Amino acid sequence: MSKSTVSLVLNQSERIPAPTAARVWQAVRELNYVPSRTARALKSGRSSMLGLIVSDITNPYFAELTRTVSAAAATAGYDLVTLDTNYDPAMLAVHLDHLHTHRIDGLFMFTTERDLTLLPKLEQARLPTVLLNWGVTDVEAGTPGSGAVDVGEIVVRYDSGIAALLDHLLTLGHRRLAFVAGPTGYFSAEGRADAFRRVVAARRSQLAEPCYLQSDFRLGADVDTAVVDELLAMDAAVRPTAIVASNDLMAISLLRALYSRRIAVPARMSVTGMDDIAFAGYTTPALTTLRLPRRQMALHAFEMLRRYIEKEPLPAGNRVTVDMRLMVRESTGPAPQA
């Protein structure tokens, strides 16, 4: 039996008579034959491997994105190599070089940090890539799809969600707010803070100038206790009555810090987050937050990358936008009376 006949059978060709195909499959079972992915990659020019770089795999936000992409990739016949930067921008280039050694067919970069100098490298490597909220459409040289390779982006529009959140707090009588931002130098953190400022500016007649503080993205940051102590040290006449945290992990840390200082939430202080991670509804009190459609975002990203690789048109174009949605729970209540 010729090699070409065996190859046709293994590739599910209908050109081979059933008795011949049956003999081939019998031999496959007896020999425990497993096709060589390396050989297939050399022949096809594809590895059937995708790369995914995230900021923190232990963060439920990134974990859900990773799980969704992994499942979609497996269904489509791809393996997924996932790497974690631990919020270090320098690791983006390191991980990109590492993924090149795997000859990946495409790349997802779902990171809070960004490095725009990598965009020309992606073009040079002809590596289809989908970014999550890198803001490259604001950078002329890095506009998605502008070069020899396809680069697309999932963009989160923060303003509408933050507007709904602030209107919710205004309805409850809150006029003095604190915004707890993530670390400086991270594009996502700065994007959320900038959106908050824009929304506040549009409601200037209804709100006092907010108190801007800074914390860490991760759960259990000691700085959250310092943030709470700074707020409690303020005179009651000017102290914020509601805290808007830049993400849910920060909000949950703030809930814990307020509890340790015997500050009842929401009776004495309302607290809100952003993202609506899986256990935001299981805190005590349950967290009011802004929901990001992470599963939808991940599926959009995967479909975009798959179409790039398969050279298929993109009906939605190179840029998909998503909005945040207000989830009202127990951590917000009427502003305390002076």
Residue, then its C-alpha position, 0 to 999 in steps of 0.5 A: m500500500s502506497k504512502s499516498t493512499v495511507s495519507l489520504v485515509l488519514n486525512q479523511s479522503e473519500r477517494i479511497p475504497a472502504p475496504t482499503a480504508a478499513r485496513v489502514w485504520q486497523a493498522v493505525r490501531e495495531l501500531n498505536y500510530v499518532p500523526s506527527r504535528t511537527a511533520r504536518a506543520l512543516k508541510s502546511g506551514r502552520s503549527s496549529m498553535l496559538g499564543l496568549i499573553v496575560s498580565d496575571i493568570t491568578n486574577p479571575y478577570f484574566a482567568e476567565l478570558t484564558r479559559t474561554v479562549s482555550a476552549a474555543a481554540a481546542t474546538a477549532g483544533y488549536d493548542l494554546v500556549t499561555l504566558d503571564t507577565n505579572y504586570d511587567p511590561a518588559m516581559l511582553a518582549v521576552h514572551l513574544d520571543h519565546l512564542h516565536t520559537h513555537r512557530i505560533d500561527g497567531l497571538f492574543m495579547f490580553t494585558t493591562e500593560r502595553d509596549l507599542t514598540l512591539l507592533p512593528k515587530l509583529e508586522q515584521a514577523r507577519l504574526p496575526t495578533v489580537l490585542l485587548n484594549w491597547g488603544v492602538t487605534d489612537v496611535e497612527a503608526g499602529t493602527p490595526g490592519s495598517g501593515a503587512v500583517d493583521v492586527g486587531e483589537i477588542v476595545v472596552r468603552y468605559d464611559s457609558g458604564i461609569a456614567a451609569l455607575l455615577d448616576h446610580l450613586l447620585t440617585l442614592g444621594h452621594r455627592r462626594l466620591a473617592f476614585v481609587a485608581g490602579p498603578t500609574g504607567y498601565f494603559s488600562a488603569e489610566g484609561r479607566a481613570d481618564a473615563f472617570r474624570r470625563v464622566v465627572a466633568a459632565r456632572r460637575s454641577q452635581l458632584a464635589e471634586p472627587c478625591y483621587l487615590q491609588s492602589d494596586f490591582r491585586l487582591g490583598a494589597d496592604v495599600d488598601t488599608a492605607v487608602v481607607d485610613e487616609l479617607l477616615a482621617m479627612d474631616a467628616a464634612v468633606r470625606p467621600t461617602a462612596i468609593v469607586a475602585s478601578n477593579d473588583l479585586m481592589a474593591i474587595s480589598l477595600l471592603r476588607a480594610l473598611y471591615s477591619r476599621r469597623i466601617a459598615v458598608p454601605a451604611r457609612m461608606s458605599v463601595t463599587g468595583m469594575d469587571d464583575i469577576a466571578f465572586a463579586g456577587y459572593t462578598t459580604p456585602a455583595l459588590t455593586t460593580l460594572r460588568l465586562p462581558r469577558r466571554q463575549m470579548a474572548l470569543h470575539a478575539f478568537e474569531m477575529l484571530r481565526r479569520y486572520i489565520e484562515k484569510e477570511p473576511l472580518p464582517a465586524g472589521n479589525r476593531v470590536t467594541v464592548d460596553m460595561r453594564l451596571m450590576v447593582r448589589e448590596s455594597t451601595g446604599p443611601a449616602p449617610q446623613a451629616 
